[in-house]
């Protein structure tokens, strides 16, 4: 199974040559963002999703072949590898098929079947399994051996049945049929564990629930598995027993004689003792993995939308981390996000000082010419927003509530300590809130994606898969937006294609020691920043105000000569070419096609010349919550209010309406028509109008509708 490109090409419907080129690039160390953006001629313009699918399928087949080799070696060592069996193993295209073929040869611990074989009962089992018309008990008596513990014909037949039960369990066709039946028709039944009714009340909807496993949504599967893991629930996964056993008997039984009767009893035992538990475990694994992948996909989609949220941009910003008893921590940040000032005000009970708080804010706004105020949406957030909006500032100031999820994680992190070694966590937290408004992407990369709070059952899913997926989402977003080389933090630079944490640290240290980078080529002076790293990273790094305007664009340095050639043929400069649409329209792309530079690259170059270094994120829009509501007690059924979508799950989305309790819009309430995936109609940070349909003050739950 070595022709991976052919196999992957057939599976994904992509030309084999493009698959091969993609795998070659990945093997050479090229990153997915780089391949997608700068090697379109090699891949037929495959996007990041397609390249990721190629990589994942390749890894899957490599893993399958590794296991195939182990199995072949094991069976050969036993002297049992026939040409027919080797061919079946080599043709297997699924791990379950491989393991089924290996099952009869897998080294076993002591089982009822192995005990019976040790007693010399395998020949009797063979006779019985042939299911011919014979004098069964007369033959069985021949296998009585008191010394081996076979005291009667019934003992001998019991041993034969134990052996046959294992044969039935290991029969490839039986396992395939039973596995298919379990996958399609299993009912997952959840019951409360004895004596756990009160302690496990949060799982009460699963205390006696049944549903078709293959139709159960991922969030319910993960919830039930969590309940079982925590000891509150007991789960069973099984199709109709009678029908399943009858199906097996139809496949195995050959008639209605005494031998068939023994085989029938063995089948009952095989299903109950071996097949059912094995398949239940297998279904748990399969559907847990499926639920994990769906949940991780939702998390990834939400994270992408959050990272790609519209930035306010480079504006002098005052940020407030609100609080009641401990006061509101305030900081002023420069247009580049540098800390200019910090203070604490007490505008709220228990010991409010409204005048001092108001005067402090007015003075800071005027002194530093503050253009925007970012207010964290945690405790005292709405109260602080209300207070700030009534302050008569000397000039217009944009006031924005900012989601502060993860700010406390950042403030206590090593990154924060390195950035602000002389300030405590309260100042760092306020800085994070302000920077998050200015550039969400640049600030959120400093926080473990799992701590940002946009996931679904994130602690229940495969953590290795989750980490890998989220890291790739962050890398994709960072490289899609591009990074300003002379201001980016090491945390942000580490996600640039081909860079990583070590090189990011070297870049920052070089920048601190030698001043700003004047051009991209200067990157090669950074320690350990070799040609490969330059190839992978240069196109995603921007230098604002560079002498060569292409250094502030997504045009890769390897293509600078193409743009220079365009400018020379028009007897102009690169700067003029960027400024003049009239000049660009005179360019005939076919005149610049070469063996290395094809039409896709030329088209990308022209787009960049039209808008060099353009930010793909949306424009920032101001938003304000309903001023008449500040807590859940102010919310009433029928009320229509503005809100911001803060999290999206498979069962709906959560909306912040400014009362510290996020409301749920169930998937059935998202639109006037049926939808299967909430992400089809809403996105993270979307501003929406919602109607309140229910308020549960005791459980602090708000139900909303967008219909």
QUIFEN-V521738 format. One line per field, one symbol per residue. ss: DSSP state (H for helix, E for strand, C for the rest). phi: phi as a letter, one per 20 degrees, with the letter a starting at -180 (. if undefined). psi: psi as a letter, one per 30 degrees, with the letter a starting at -180 (. if undefined). A space follows every 10 residues. Layout:
ss=???
phi=???
psi=???
//
This chain:
ss=CCCHHHHHHH HHCCCHHHHH HHHHHHHCCC CHHHHHHHCH HHHCCCCHHH HHHHHHHHHH HHHHHHHHHH HHHHHHHCCC CCHHHHHHHH HCCCHHHHHH HHHCCCCCCC CHHHHHHHCC CHHHHHHHHH CCCCCHHHHH HCCCEHHHCE CCHHHHHHHH HHHHHHHHHH CHHHHHHHHH HHHHHCEEEE EECCCCCCCC HHHHHHCEEE EEHHHCCHHH HHHHHHHHHC CCEEEEEECC HHHHHHHHHH HHCCCCCHHH HHHHHHHHHH HHHHHHHHHH HHHHHHHHHH HHHHHHHHHH HHHHHHHCCC CCCCCCEEEE ECCCCCCEEE EEECCCCCEE EEEEECCCCC CCCHHHHHHH HHHHHHHCCC CEEEEECCCC HHHHHHHHHC CCCCCCCEEE EECCCCHHHH HCCHHHHHHC CCCCHHHHHH HHHHHHHHCH HHHHCCCCHH HCCCCCCCCC CCHHHHHHHH HHHHHHHHHH HCEECCCCCH HHHCCCCCCH HHHHHHHHHH HHHHCCCCCH HHHHHCCCCC HHHHHHHHHH EECCCCCCHH HHCCCCHHHH HHHHHHHHHC CCCHHHHHHC HHHHHCCCHH HHCCCCCCHH HHHHHHHHHH CCCCCCCCCC CCCCCCCCCC CHHHCCCCCE EEEEEEEEEC CEEEEECCCC CCEEEEHHHC CCCCCCCHHH CCCCCCEEEE EEEEEECCCC EEEEECC
phi=.defgfffgf femdggffff ffffffffof efgfffedcf ffdmmfefff fffffffgff fffffffgff fffffffemd eegfffffff efdbffffff fegfdfgdff cfffffffen efgfffffff mefbegffff ffdfbgfend ebffgfffff ffffgffffe fgffffffff fffecfdedd cffgmdgffd gfdffdfbcc afgfdffgff ffffffgffe neccdccaef fgffffffff fdfdacdfff fffffffgfg ffedffffff fffgffffff fgffffffgf fffgfffeff efofcfcddc dfaefendec cddfgenefd abacccecge cfcgffffff fffffffdlf dbcddfeegm fffffffffe eeffbfcfdc edfdgnffff fdefgffffc feceffffff gfffffffbg ffeffedggf eencdclfee egffffgfff ffffgffgff fncffecfff ffffefgmen gfffffffff ffednffebf ffgfefgmee ffffgfegfe ddcfmffeff fdceffgfdg fffffffffe lcdffffffd fffffefdgf fdfcfeddfg ffffffffff bfmfefffff cfbcfffecc bffeecfnfd cebcfdbccf dqbdcedncm cfeddfgfde becfcecgff ccbfmfecdc dfdacdffel ccdccdf
psi=hfieeeeeee efhkkeeeee eeeeeeefgk leeeeeeghe eeghhkleee eeeeeeeeee eeeeeeeeee eeeeeeffgg jleeeeeeef fkgkeeeeee efeffkkkak leeeeeefgg geeeeeeeff hljlieeeee ffgkjefggj fleeeeeeee eeeeeeeeef keeeeeeeee eeeegkkjkk lkkkggeeeg ffgffgfikk lkeffkleee eeeeeeeeef gflkkkjkaj eeeeeeeeee eekfahaeee eeeeeeeeee eeedeeeeee eeeeeefeee eeeeeeeeee eeeeeeeglk keajkkkkkk jlldeflkkk lkklfggkke lllklifllf ikieeeeeee eeeeeeeghk fkkkkkgbkg eeeeeeeefg kilflkkkkk kkjgkfeeee fgleeeeeei fglafeeeee eeeeeeeeje eeefffkkef gfhgljhfff ljeeeeeeee eeeeeeeefe elkjeffkle eeeffkkgdl eeeeeeeeee eeefalkfle ffeffkkgia eeeeeeeeff kkjkglejff fglgkkffge feeeeeeefg haleeeeeej eeeeffkjef fgkaefjaee eeeeeeeeee ikgkkfllkk klkklkffkf lfffklkfkk lllkkfkklf galkkjgggf jklkjlefgf lflkkejeff fllkgkklkl kkfkjjeefh kkklkg.
//
